[in-house]
Amino acid sequence: MSGANTPPKVRPTQWRWERVARRIRVPLGFVVAALYVFELWRRAPEPVTIAWSLALVLPGLWLRGYAAGYVKKNRELTRTGPYAYTRNPLYLGSILIAAGFAVALLSWVVAAALAVMFLLIYVPVIASEERFLRTTFSEFDAYCRHVPRLIPRLTPARVSAAFTRSGEDSSETNSGNFSFALYLRHREYNSAIGATLLYLSLLFLRPTLALLGRGLR
């Protein structure tokens, strides 16, 4: 594919912001987490909203775990498993998890903070990562034409057939299996541990603080 490895032009301001976004996304995550704890301290969550949140959190955890068992970062362009439906299943899983916990707390403040964090941090990071993939893997543009960036397709993309029709790569196959070893290597179990701790905080943080407060009187 001619010109596949030519990096697209990036405006200086965009490039600078992407560098900033990469550096501040973890600290900003802690800020959002602190806001979440404050909102939890301010008002108790309802059991029904906690239950409804599972409809988003569990699929999000599953999607992240499923994707982690396929992706081989910087070694090959992953196009199988969930990557045949969306180019960013890990980010999509994170969005579902974050939305689920916003529902659990029923807080528009937390929901707005998460939306701003995604727009300001993860949109530039995704764009930066896609530029890297485009310059590293010649088949990335063909992959982009058939697999959406975030909102998944209803059916898996037949990427290898698309390459053959476009004459870009007739040798590639759309094969691959989930690897539990990759899942462990990426330490994706940390997402499940984090979600469990958040649910424990939803259920027990306020009662525990109230009990400690009574004990100190």
C-alpha positions as a Markdown table, in Angstrom:
| # | Residue | x | y | z |
|---|---|---|---|---|
| 1 | Met | 0.0 | 0.0 | 0.0 |
| 2 | Ser | 1.8 | 3.1 | -1.2 |
| 3 | Gly | 2.3 | 5.8 | 1.3 |
| 4 | Ala | 1.0 | 3.6 | 4.2 |
| 5 | Asn | 4.1 | 4.3 | 6.3 |
| 6 | Thr | 4.1 | 8.1 | 5.7 |
| 7 | Pro | 3.0 | 9.8 | 9.0 |
| 8 | Pro | 0.1 | 12.2 | 8.7 |
| 9 | Lys | 0.7 | 15.8 | 9.4 |
| 10 | Val | 0.0 | 16.9 | 13.0 |
| 11 | Arg | -0.5 | 20.5 | 14.1 |
| 12 | Pro | 2.0 | 21.6 | 16.8 |
| 13 | Thr | -0.8 | 22.4 | 19.2 |
| 14 | Gln | -2.4 | 19.0 | 18.7 |
| 15 | Trp | 1.0 | 17.2 | 19.2 |
| 16 | Arg | 1.7 | 19.2 | 22.4 |
| 17 | Trp | -1.7 | 18.4 | 23.8 |
| 18 | Glu | -1.3 | 14.7 | 23.1 |
| 19 | Arg | 2.0 | 14.7 | 25.0 |
| 20 | Val | 0.2 | 16.5 | 27.9 |
| 21 | Ala | -2.7 | 14.1 | 27.8 |
| 22 | Arg | -0.4 | 11.1 | 28.1 |
| 23 | Arg | 1.3 | 12.6 | 31.2 |
| 24 | Ile | -1.8 | 13.8 | 33.1 |
| 25 | Arg | -4.3 | 11.0 | 32.4 |
| 26 | Val | -3.1 | 9.0 | 35.5 |
| 27 | Pro | -3.1 | 12.0 | 37.9 |
| 28 | Leu | -6.4 | 13.2 | 36.5 |
| 29 | Gly | -7.8 | 9.7 | 37.1 |
| 30 | Phe | -6.9 | 10.1 | 40.8 |
| 31 | Val | -8.7 | 13.5 | 40.8 |
| 32 | Val | -11.9 | 11.8 | 39.4 |
| 33 | Ala | -11.5 | 9.0 | 41.9 |
| 34 | Ala | -11.3 | 11.6 | 44.7 |
| 35 | Leu | -14.5 | 13.3 | 43.3 |
| 36 | Tyr | -16.2 | 9.9 | 43.3 |
| 37 | Val | -15.3 | 9.3 | 47.0 |
| 38 | Phe | -16.5 | 12.8 | 47.9 |
| 39 | Glu | -19.9 | 12.2 | 46.1 |
| 40 | Leu | -20.1 | 8.8 | 47.9 |
| 41 | Trp | -19.5 | 10.5 | 51.2 |
| 42 | Arg | -22.0 | 13.2 | 50.4 |
| 43 | Arg | -24.9 | 10.9 | 49.8 |
| 44 | Ala | -25.6 | 7.2 | 50.1 |
| 45 | Pro | -26.1 | 5.2 | 46.9 |
| 46 | Glu | -29.3 | 3.3 | 46.4 |
| 47 | Pro | -29.2 | -0.5 | 46.2 |
| 48 | Val | -31.3 | -0.5 | 43.0 |
| 49 | Thr | -28.8 | 1.8 | 41.2 |
| 50 | Ile | -25.9 | -0.4 | 42.3 |
| 51 | Ala | -27.7 | -3.4 | 40.9 |
| 52 | Trp | -28.4 | -1.6 | 37.6 |
| 53 | Ser | -24.7 | -0.6 | 37.3 |
| 54 | Leu | -23.8 | -4.2 | 36.9 |
| 55 | Ala | -25.4 | -4.2 | 33.5 |
| 56 | Leu | -22.6 | -1.8 | 32.3 |
| 57 | Val | -19.7 | -2.8 | 34.6 |
| 58 | Leu | -19.8 | -6.5 | 34.0 |
| 59 | Pro | -19.8 | -6.3 | 30.1 |
| 60 | Gly | -17.1 | -3.7 | 30.4 |
| 61 | Leu | -14.9 | -6.0 | 32.5 |
| 62 | Trp | -15.6 | -8.9 | 30.2 |
| 63 | Leu | -14.7 | -6.8 | 27.1 |
| 64 | Arg | -11.4 | -5.6 | 28.6 |
| 65 | Gly | -10.5 | -9.1 | 29.6 |
| 66 | Tyr | -11.5 | -10.5 | 26.3 |
| 67 | Ala | -9.4 | -7.9 | 24.4 |
| 68 | Ala | -6.4 | -8.3 | 26.7 |
| 69 | Gly | -6.2 | -12.0 | 25.6 |
| 70 | Tyr | -5.8 | -11.0 | 21.9 |
| 71 | Val | -3.7 | -7.8 | 21.8 |
| 72 | Lys | 0.0 | -8.0 | 21.2 |
| 73 | Lys | 1.0 | -4.4 | 21.7 |
| 74 | Asn | 3.6 | -3.0 | 19.2 |
| 75 | Arg | 4.2 | -6.5 | 17.8 |
| 76 | Glu | 1.3 | -7.0 | 15.4 |
| 77 | Leu | -1.9 | -5.4 | 14.3 |
| 78 | Thr | -4.6 | -7.3 | 16.2 |
| 79 | Arg | -7.7 | -7.8 | 14.1 |
| 80 | Thr | -9.3 | -10.8 | 15.7 |
| 81 | Gly | -11.6 | -11.4 | 18.6 |
| 82 | Pro | -13.2 | -8.1 | 19.8 |
| 83 | Tyr | -10.8 | -6.2 | 17.4 |
| 84 | Ala | -12.9 | -7.5 | 14.5 |
| 85 | Tyr | -15.8 | -5.4 | 15.9 |
| 86 | Thr | -14.1 | -2.2 | 17.2 |
| 87 | Arg | -10.6 | -0.9 | 17.0 |
| 88 | Asn | -10.5 | 0.1 | 20.6 |
| 89 | Pro | -12.2 | -2.5 | 22.7 |
| 90 | Leu | -10.1 | -1.8 | 25.8 |
| 91 | Tyr | -11.2 | 1.9 | 25.8 |
| 92 | Leu | -14.8 | 0.9 | 25.1 |
| 93 | Gly | -14.7 | -1.5 | 28.1 |
| 94 | Ser | -13.3 | 1.3 | 30.3 |
| 95 | Ile | -16.1 | 3.6 | 29.2 |
| 96 | Leu | -18.7 | 1.0 | 30.1 |
| 97 | Ile | -17.1 | 0.5 | 33.5 |
| 98 | Ala | -16.9 | 4.2 | 34.2 |
| 99 | Ala | -20.5 | 4.7 | 33.1 |
| 100 | Gly | -21.6 | 1.9 | 35.3 |
| 101 | Phe | -20.1 | 3.4 | 38.4 |
| 102 | Ala | -21.6 | 6.8 | 37.5 |
| 103 | Val | -25.0 | 5.0 | 37.4 |
| 104 | Ala | -24.3 | 3.3 | 40.7 |
| 105 | Leu | -23.8 | 6.6 | 42.4 |
| 106 | Leu | -26.4 | 8.4 | 40.3 |
| 107 | Ser | -24.2 | 11.4 | 40.2 |
| 108 | Trp | -24.3 | 13.9 | 37.2 |
| 109 | Val | -21.1 | 15.5 | 38.6 |
| 110 | Val | -19.2 | 12.2 | 38.3 |
| 111 | Ala | -20.7 | 11.5 | 34.9 |
| 112 | Ala | -19.7 | 15.0 | 33.6 |
| 113 | Ala | -16.2 | 14.6 | 35.0 |
| 114 | Leu | -15.8 | 11.2 | 33.3 |
| 115 | Ala | -17.1 | 12.6 | 30.0 |
| 116 | Val | -14.7 | 15.6 | 30.2 |
| 117 | Met | -11.8 | 13.2 | 31.0 |
| 118 | Phe | -12.6 | 11.0 | 28.0 |
| 119 | Leu | -12.8 | 14.0 | 25.6 |
| 120 | Leu | -9.7 | 15.8 | 26.8 |
| 121 | Ile | -7.5 | 12.8 | 27.6 |
| 122 | Tyr | -8.5 | 9.6 | 25.8 |
| 123 | Val | -9.6 | 11.1 | 22.4 |
| 124 | Pro | -6.1 | 12.6 | 21.9 |
| 125 | Val | -4.4 | 9.5 | 23.2 |
| 126 | Ile | -6.5 | 7.3 | 20.7 |
| 127 | Ala | -5.5 | 9.6 | 17.9 |
| 128 | Ser | -1.8 | 9.4 | 18.8 |
| 129 | Glu | -2.0 | 5.6 | 19.1 |
| 130 | Glu | -3.6 | 5.4 | 15.7 |
| 131 | Arg | -0.9 | 7.5 | 14.1 |
| 132 | Phe | 1.7 | 5.1 | 15.5 |
| 133 | Leu | -0.2 | 2.1 | 14.2 |
| 134 | Arg | -0.6 | 3.7 | 10.8 |
| 135 | Thr | 3.1 | 4.3 | 10.5 |
| 136 | Thr | 4.0 | 0.8 | 11.9 |
| 137 | Phe | 1.6 | -1.5 | 10.1 |
| 138 | Ser | 0.9 | -1.1 | 6.4 |
| 139 | Glu | -2.5 | -2.8 | 6.7 |
| 140 | Phe | -3.9 | -0.4 | 9.3 |
| 141 | Asp | -5.7 | 1.8 | 6.8 |
| 142 | Ala | -7.5 | -1.1 | 5.3 |
| 143 | Tyr | -8.4 | -2.3 | 8.8 |
| 144 | Cys | -9.8 | 1.2 | 9.6 |
| 145 | Arg | -12.0 | 1.2 | 6.5 |
| 146 | His | -13.9 | -1.9 | 7.8 |
| 147 | Val | -13.7 | -1.7 | 11.6 |
| 148 | Pro | -15.1 | 1.4 | 13.5 |
| 149 | Arg | -12.9 | 3.3 | 16.0 |
| 150 | Leu | -15.2 | 2.8 | 19.0 |
| 151 | Ile | -18.8 | 1.9 | 18.5 |
| 152 | Pro | -18.7 | -1.8 | 17.5 |
| 153 | Arg | -20.0 | -3.4 | 14.4 |
| 154 | Leu | -22.8 | -5.9 | 14.7 |
| 155 | Thr | -20.8 | -8.6 | 12.8 |
| 156 | Pro | -17.1 | -9.3 | 12.8 |
| 157 | Ala | -15.2 | -7.7 | 9.9 |
| 158 | Arg | -13.8 | -10.0 | 7.3 |
| 159 | Val | -10.6 | -8.1 | 7.2 |
| 160 | Ser | -8.6 | -10.6 | 5.2 |
| 161 | Ala | -11.2 | -10.7 | 2.4 |
| 162 | Ala | -11.1 | -6.9 | 2.3 |
| 163 | Phe | -7.3 | -6.9 | 1.9 |
| 164 | Thr | -7.6 | -9.4 | -1.0 |
| 165 | Arg | -10.2 | -7.3 | -2.8 |
| 166 | Ser | -8.2 | -4.1 | -2.4 |
| 167 | Gly | -5.0 | -5.9 | -3.4 |
| 168 | Glu | -3.2 | -4.8 | -0.3 |
| 169 | Asp | -2.5 | -8.1 | 1.4 |
| 170 | Ser | -3.9 | -11.4 | 0.2 |
| 171 | Ser | -1.8 | -13.5 | 2.6 |
| 172 | Glu | -3.3 | -12.2 | 5.9 |
| 173 | Thr | -5.9 | -14.3 | 7.6 |
| 174 | Asn | -8.5 | -13.2 | 10.1 |
| 175 | Ser | -7.6 | -15.9 | 12.6 |
| 176 | Gly | -6.5 | -15.9 | 16.2 |
| 177 | Asn | -7.6 | -17.3 | 19.6 |
| 178 | Phe | -7.9 | -15.9 | 23.1 |
| 179 | Ser | -4.7 | -16.4 | 25.1 |
| 180 | Phe | -5.0 | -16.6 | 28.9 |
| 181 | Ala | -1.3 | -16.1 | 29.1 |
| 182 | Leu | -1.7 | -12.7 | 27.3 |
| 183 | Tyr | -4.5 | -11.8 | 29.7 |
| 184 | Leu | -2.2 | -12.5 | 32.6 |
| 185 | Arg | 0.8 | -10.7 | 31.0 |
| 186 | His | -1.3 | -7.5 | 30.6 |
| 187 | Arg | -2.5 | -7.9 | 34.2 |
| 188 | Glu | -6.0 | -7.2 | 33.1 |
| 189 | Tyr | -7.2 | -8.9 | 36.3 |
| 190 | Asn | -6.4 | -5.6 | 38.0 |
| 191 | Ser | -9.6 | -4.1 | 36.4 |
| 192 | Ala | -11.7 | -6.8 | 38.1 |
| 193 | Ile | -9.9 | -6.1 | 41.4 |
| 194 | Gly | -10.5 | -2.4 | 41.1 |
| 195 | Ala | -14.1 | -2.8 | 40.3 |
| 196 | Thr | -14.6 | -5.1 | 43.3 |
| 197 | Leu | -13.0 | -2.6 | 45.6 |
| 198 | Leu | -15.2 | 0.2 | 44.2 |
| 199 | Tyr | -18.3 | -2.0 | 44.8 |
| 200 | Leu | -17.1 | -2.7 | 48.4 |
| 201 | Ser | -16.8 | 1.1 | 48.9 |
| 202 | Leu | -20.3 | 1.7 | 47.6 |
| 203 | Leu | -21.7 | -0.9 | 50.0 |
| 204 | Phe | -19.6 | -0.4 | 53.1 |
| 205 | Leu | -17.6 | 2.9 | 53.1 |
| 206 | Arg | -20.4 | 5.1 | 54.5 |
| 207 | Pro | -21.5 | 2.6 | 57.2 |
| 208 | Thr | -17.8 | 2.1 | 58.2 |
| 209 | Leu | -17.2 | 5.8 | 58.5 |
| 210 | Ala | -20.4 | 6.3 | 60.4 |
| 211 | Leu | -19.4 | 3.5 | 62.8 |
| 212 | Leu | -15.9 | 5.0 | 63.3 |
| 213 | Gly | -17.5 | 8.4 | 63.9 |
| 214 | Arg | -19.7 | 7.0 | 66.7 |
| 215 | Gly | -16.8 | 5.2 | 68.2 |
| 216 | Leu | -14.7 | 8.4 | 68.5 |
| 217 | Arg | -17.5 | 10.3 | 70.2 |
